[in-house]
Amino acid sequence: MAREKVRKEILDLVAGYSSTAVGERAVYSLKPDYSRAKADLSDVALILSEYERGMSLSFPQIPDVSEVFSYLERYGTLNGEKLVLIARFVDKVLELRERIHSNRLARHINVPTHLLRLSRDIKENLSPSGEVRTDRHSTLADLIRKRNELRERLLALYADLIRRHQEKLRERQPVIKGGRLSLAVISNYKIDGIVHGYSATTETIFVEPYEVVPVQNALVQVEDQIREYEARVIKALSSRAIRSIDLIRRLYESVGRLDSLFARARFAVDFKATIPKFGRRLRLLGAREPVLYRVKRGKVVPLDLEMDRFALLITGPNAGGKTVALRTVAFAVLMASMGIPVPADEVEVPDGASVYMLGFEAEGDVRAGLSNFTSELQHLKEIVANAEGGDVVLFDEVFASTDPDEASVLAYSVAKFFSDRGVHILMSTHFSTLKLLAKTSEFFTVATVENYKLVPGKVGESGGLRTARAFLPPEIVSYAEELLKEVPSYIVRLKEEYERKLRKLDREREEVRRALREIRAALSERRDVRRAYDILEEVTPKREVREGEEYFVKSLGVKGKVVKVEGDRVKVKVRNFLVEVKREDLL
């Protein structure tokens, strides 16, 4: 769905500011949750406040201890390398905690005392590579010293044997066979000792001479003692770490949560974002669609939008910014609901609002065998079933694949349905009938996009043919423009006539005003001026409006037939719609 696509676009942007793997995962786990969003935004605001007072927004290079958890799950224990990783993790968390000035932020990463002791003991007993430290274990140091002496004696014995029997040897150095150091003897010769194996061709015999057996046995025994000693040390540390593994895991997740808050703060700085407010209105000042903002390097036209009614119709030319305006609203509400600052000067969103989007995906559900229109109706059915008061519904040129008039009345009816239930609905359209309905509606407000800027209270033209000139050969567009003059479109057919009559009316009004000024000037020279003005008003002919006749309705820019006259109010039928206007609105 379009909403999930927008959500992923948001998270992709913010996740890029994470410093840790767990922080990135924490960002991608964000979902609309107003209770959590408010708490998170409060923390983000505090981070930004600390940043203004000199705190760095950078994170130390915190180790990814997730490999500790996976290793433990696989082997049921921890080796020296993983223990050292835990100690490094605790140290870096402490370093991070010292950077944070606010106790409220520091609460995210409280390190218990026994974890500090564990980290200290790991570092005291293990080297950075995870081996047991001999400077802390004298017994181990003695064993290693003894092992080294035995190795030197063993190698010296082998050197003497190789010198004495070199003509019998396949190689002039000892080799490991069966875990023992042996000589590779040519099969035609014999050296007294223990045979540990043969080559594949049986031309080489691997022999451990009797002379080296006592030394090599002693070496094996010492190496076993070393391994047992190291295993005891590591096992003791591993047992302590395993007992605290759930606490380590929670601390790791807390670091990720804190990193996600810092990522949102860094995002806010780069995108000049603000902490949104939560109320009952939908209000955006200087709002920017963040994906476009990044692509354009900040050079975007900001959106100002404040809905005084629940339904808004956005009109304007193709590629003029209608879809961007709707996406900006979607981004603002979704970001606020997930606890992410919004790229804007000021933002207020309805508290608890969910976002629903329709018409932003051009193709229908082909795999389900649905047309575009049927697919839109299917998605609309789900929105109708789920949208509640305070939610935000965004329609981008919906029902464009069916009859324009039917699409217009259906869209209008849908808008009224949502508006009556307190759902904020924003629509974009090119349909003239829908524009007419919205302009005369009591629950709709209208706006147009001019030079990518939203202009409230105005209905704009689509300008599709003008846009087409930038892409198509001139002869195609010119022929289309000629055809358009002949098309029995309700608006196009009367537009020039209305404009001509309006110009003529302006000229006549100016002449009447001039004549009235002259008459009044002449009358003012007489003594009974007030009575003269009364007479003038009485004799001035009034516009007569007759039922059943057609008149031009100035506020709508169309013709309509008068159905009923009631004083200064007149009911006019415009196509299949009945509207009420003032008498003076008719020409």
N, C-alpha and C positions, 0 to 999 in steps of 0.2 A: 504494500500500500504506500501511497505517497507520503503519509505521515511517518511511516517507519523509515522511508528513504531520507526524509528531512532529519529525523532523529539521528540516523547514522552519519549524515553529513556533519551535524553538530559535534557528535562524539569524535569523529575523525579529526576535526579541527582542534578540539580541546586535548585529546589524547596525545597529540604531537608535542604538548608542553609538559608531559610527564617526565620525571627524571628516573623512575624505577619501573621495572616490569610489573610489580604489584600495583603501583600507582596507575599505570596504563590500564590494567585490568579493572581497577576501581572506577576509572572514568567510563570504560565501556559497560560497566554494570549499572550506570545511572539510568533511572527510568522516572517518568512523571510521578512524583510523590511530594505533595505540597508541605507536609509536615517536616519531612527530612530536608526539603529544598530550603525552607525558611531557616532551619538550623545551620545548614551548610552556607547559605548566603551570609548569615550573621558572622560565621567564622571567616569567610572570604573577605568580608568588609573589614574585619579586624586585621587580617593579614595585610590588606592594602593600606590600612592605617599605620601598621608597624613599618611597612615598606616606605611610606612617606617620611617616617622618622629615622630611616637609615638601615632597617633590617633587610638583609639580602633575600631575594626570592629564590636563590639557588639551593639545591639539595646536595648533601654529600653523596659520594658514590657508595650507596648502601648495597651490600652483597645480596644476591638473590638466593635466599635460603630455601626456596621451593625445592631445590635439588636435595636438600637435607631430608625433607619430608618424603620425597619419592625414593630416596636411598633406604630410608628406614622402613618404608612400606615394602620394599622389595627384599631386603636382607634381614630385617628385624633387629638390626644393631647399627652402630655408627662407627666409622673408622676415624683415624686421626685427622685426615684431611677435612672431613665434614664437621668434626668438633672445632677445629680451628676456624672454619667458616662461621659457626655459631658465635664464637668469641669476637670475630671481626664484626659481625652483624650487631652485636650488643654494643660494641665500642662506637660504631658509626651512629647508632641510635642515640647514644649519650651525647655524641658530638652535635647531632642535630638538635637535641633538646636544649643544649647550652646556647645555641644560636637564637632560639625563640625567646622573646622577651615576655610574652604574655603567658600567664599561668593557665588561662583558659585554653590556649592552643596547645600548651605543653601537656595538658591532661590526656591528649590523644596518645601519647607515647610514654606512659609511666613504666619504668623498668624496676621490677621488684628486686629486693636486696639479694635474694638467693640466686637470681640470674646474674647479678653483678659478681657474686662470689664464684659462680660457675665459670663465668668468662675469665675471671682472674686466675682460677686454678687451671683452666685449660692453657692459658698463656704461660703459666709457671711450669707446667709439666710437658708441654708440647712445643716443638719448634714451629716456625711459620709454615713449614712444609708438612706438618702433621706427625713428625717423628718424636719419640720420647726424648726429652732433653737429658743429656748425660751430666750436665753441670748441676742438675737438681737431683740426680739419682746416682750416687757413688757406686752402688752395687752394679748397676748397669754399665757404668764406666769401666769398672774392673773387668767385667765379662767381655766387653768389647775390646779392651786392651789385650786380654788373654787370647781372644779370637784372632786378633791381628798377629800376635806372636806365632800362634799355631799355623796361620796361613803362610807366614814367611818361612817357617821350618819346612812346611809341606812343599812349597815351591822350590826351596833349596834342594830338597831330596830329589824332586823330579828333575831339576836341572842337572844334577849329577848322574841320574839314571839315563837321561837323554844323551849326555856326553859319552857314556860308556856303551850304550846300545844303539847308537844312531843308525848303524847299517841295518838294523832289524826293524826300524820304525817307518811307518807310512808318513807320519807327520812329526816334526821336531818340536812339538809342544804338547802338553797334556790337554785332553778333551774331556768334557762331561759326558758320562754314559751311566744311565741308571741312577743319576743323582750323585755319582762319585767321580772324582777326578781320576782319569785313566790314561794309559798309553795306547796309541793306535799301532799295533804290532803286525808286521807282515806275516801272513798265515804260515809260511814256510819256516819261520823261526819261533823260538820259544823263550818266554820270560816267565820266571816263577811268580805266580800271583793269582788273584781272583779274577776269573773271566766274567765280564759284565755284559758281553754281547758280541755280535758279529755284524759286519757290513752286509748289504743286500747280496753282494757277489761272493760272500764268505771268504774274500781274499784278505780281509782285515779283521783282526781279533782285538777287542778292547779289554785290556788287562790292567788291574790295579796291583802293582808289585807288592809283595809281602812287606817290604821294607817301609812302605808308607802307611800301611793299614793302621797301626796304633796311633800315629799322629792324626790321620784323617778321621778316625773314630772319635778322638778327643775333640777335634774341631767340630764335628757334627753335634756332639754332646753340648759344647759351649753355645753353638748357634741355636740349638733347641732351648737352652736356658735363656738366651737373649730374647727369643721370640715369646717365650712364656712370660718373661718379666714385662716386656712391652705390652703384651696382650692384657696382663692384669691391670696395668695403669690405664690403658685405653678403655678397658671394660668398665672400670670404676667410674671414669668420666662419662662414658657412654650411658651408663645406667642413670646417672644424675641428669644428664641431658634428656633422656627418654622420659623420665618422670616429669620434666618440665616442658615437654614438647608441645602440649596444648597451649601453654602460656606463650611459648615462642611463636607458635602459629598465630595466636591472637595479636601479639605485638607486631608481627609481620603484616597482618591485615590492617592494623592501626596505622602503620607507616604508609601503607598504600592509600588509606583514606586521607591521611594528612597530605601526602604527595598530590592526590587528586584535588585537594583544596588549593594547594600552591599552584598547581597547573591552571586552575580556573582563575587564580589571581594573575598569573603571568599572561594568560589569554586576555584578561580584562585590560591590562596595561597596553598590550600590543594593539588591541582592537578598540581602544578608547570606550570600553563598555561600562555600564552603570549597574548598580544593584537595583533590581526591579522592586516595585511596591505591589502589594496585593490588596485589592479592594473589590469594588463592584463594577468599575468601568474598564473599558478597553481604551487605553490612551498611550500613544507613542509620539515622542517628540525627537526629531533628529535620528530616527532609527535607520540602521543600515542592515541589509541582507549580508550576513557574514561571509558566505562563500564568494559572492560578487565583490565584497569589500577586499577580500584577500587577492582575488584575481586582478582587480583594478588598482591594487595598491592604495586603497583608501579613497580613490577618486570616484565616489558614487554620490548620486543625489539622495539626500536623506528623506525619509518619509515622516510627515506629520499627520497624525490621524487621531481624532477624538470623536467617538460615536455618541451622539446625543439620542439616537434611536437604536433599536436592535438590528435593523437591516440597513445595509449600505450597498448601493450599486455603483460600481466603478466602470466608467466608459473611457473611450479614447482610441487612438489609432493602433494598428498592428505594430508590434515591437516597440510600443510606446512606454511600457513599464507596468502594465496592469498586473501581469503575472508576478513580476518582481515585488510589487506592492503586497500582493496576497502572501507570497512566500516570506516577506519580511515580517508580516503578522504571525505566520505560522512559526517562524524561528523564534520570535520574541516570546510567545506563549510557551512553546515547548522548552526553551532554555530556562525560563523562569521556573517552570514546573519541575525541572531537574536540578535546580540550584546552581545555575550557570549565569554569570553576569551577561547582560544583553548589550550589544553594540548600539548605543543610543545615548541621547542626552538625558531623557527621562522616560520611564516606562511604568505603566500601571496595568496589571492584568487582573481579570476577575479571579478571585480566590477560589482555587479548586477547579478551574476550568480545564476541560479536555479539549483537544483540537481534532477536528475532522476535516478531511480534504477530499474533494471530488473534482475530477476533470483535469488533474495535473498530469495524468498518464494518458497519452493520446490513443494508444492501441487498446482494443477491447480484449476480453478474455478469450483469445482464439482457441486455446486448448480446451476451454469449456464449451466451445461452440457458440459463444455469445457475441453479438455485434457490439459496437461502441455504445449505442443507446441502451441496449439491454443490459450491458455491463454496468453502465452508470446507474440504471434503475436498481440493479441488484445491490450495488454499493450504497445507494441512497436509502434503500430499505433498511440496511444495517444502521445507517446514521440515524434515521428516524426512530429506530427502536432503542438507540442508546443515548442520544444527545439529551442533556438535561439543562435546566436553567443555569445561565452563567457560562455554559460551554461556548466554544467558538467554532463555527462551521464556515469553511472557505470553498466557494464554487468558482472554478476557472472556466468560463465559457462552456457551461454544461449544456447538454442536449443539442450541441451544434450539428449533430448528424441527422436530425429530424426536421420536420417542417418548422420554420422560424416562428410562425404565429402560435402554433401549438406548444412549441418549446417555451415561448415567452410566457404564456398564461400558466403553464405548468411550473416554470421557475418562480413566477410571481406567487402562485399558490403555496409552493414549498416555503418561500421566504416568509409569507404570512403565518404559516403553520409554526415555524420556528420562532418568529418574532412574538407571537401570542404566548409562547411558552418561556419567554425570557432568554432565548438562545441568541447569541450574537451571530449574525449571518452576513458575510461579505461575498458579493458576487461581482464577477466581471462579465461583460457582454458586448456584442456588436448588434444585438437585435433591436430594431427600432421600436417594435411593439412593447418590449420589456422596458425600454427607456421611457416610453410614454406612460406606461402603467406606474413606474416608479416615481416619475415626476409628479404625478397627480395623487400619489398615495399618502396616507396619513402616518404610516409606519416606516416608510422608506426614506432614506436620504440619498442623494446622488452626488457623485463627484466624477471628475474626469482627470486624466493624466496628460499634462502638457509639458513637453521637454523633460519627461521622467519625474515630474513633480505633481503631487496630488492636489487638485484644485477642488475644494468642496463646493456644493451647490450648483454645479454646472454639468450639463450633459454634453459629451464630446462626440465628434464624428469618428468613424472607423478609418476612413482614408485608405482603404485597401488598394485602390487603383494607383494612388500616389506611391504607396510603398512598392507596388509591383513594378513600377518604372525602373527601380534600382536593380531588378533581377531579369526582366524579360525584354525582348526586342520591342522597340517603340511601336511597330505596326500592330502588335498584339494588343497592347494597352490602349492605343488610340481607337482601334475598332471596338474594344470593350466599352470605352467611354461613349462612343456613338450609339452603341446598343443600349446603354444605360438610359439614354434620353428617351428611348422608345419603350422601355420596360414599364409596365403598369404598376410600378411600385408606388405605394400610397404616399410616401414621403417625397421620393425623388420627383414624381410627376407634378407635385404642387409647389416644390420649393421655390423655383424661379418666380412663379406667379405671386406667391406670398411676399417675397422680397420686393417685387415691383410695387405691390399694393402698399407695403409698409413705407417705401420711399415716397410714394404719392401721398399717403396719409400724413407723413411728416411735413411735406410741403404745404398741404392744406391747413394743417394745424397752425403752422407759422403764419399763414395768411390770415386766419381767423384771429390769432392773437394780436397781429398788427392792427386789424380792423377794430377789435375791441379796445385796444389802447387809444386809437383815434376817437372812437365814440365816447369813451369815458373822459378823455381830455376835453372834448367838446361839451359834454354834459356838466363837467365840473365847473364850467364858467357860469352856469345858471344858479339860481338861488336855492332851489329845492334839490340839492345834490343827492341826498339819501333816497328820496322818492324816485329820482331819475334812475339810480342803480337798481331799485326794486323793479321798476318798469322794464329795464333792460334785461334783468334776469327772467321776468315773466315772458317776454317776447322771444327770448333766445330759444330756438327750436331744440327739443330734446331728441336723442336717438331713439327711434321706435324699433322695438324688437318683437317680431311676430313668431308665434308658434308654428312649427312645420317648415320654417325656412332655414336655409343654411347660412352660417356666418363663420367668419374666420376668428378662431379663439387665439388671442395674442399670446397668452402665457404658455400655451401648448404648441403653438406654431403649426396648427392643423385646422381643417374645416370640420364643422359639426352641425347637426340639425337640432334646432331648439325644440324641446319636448314640452317644457312648461316654464311660464314666467311667473315668479312670485316676488313682486316688489322689485328690489334691487338685485335679487338672486335669480339666476336662470339655470335650468337643467338642460344640458346639451348631450346628445348622443354622438359620440365619436367612435366610428366604426361600430363595434358591439359593446362599447363601454359607456356607461352613464356617468357624467361628471357634473359638478355644480360649480359655477363661476359667477363673478359679478357681472352685472349688465354692461358696465363700462369696459369689460374685457373682450367684448365682441365687436367685430368690424363687419 
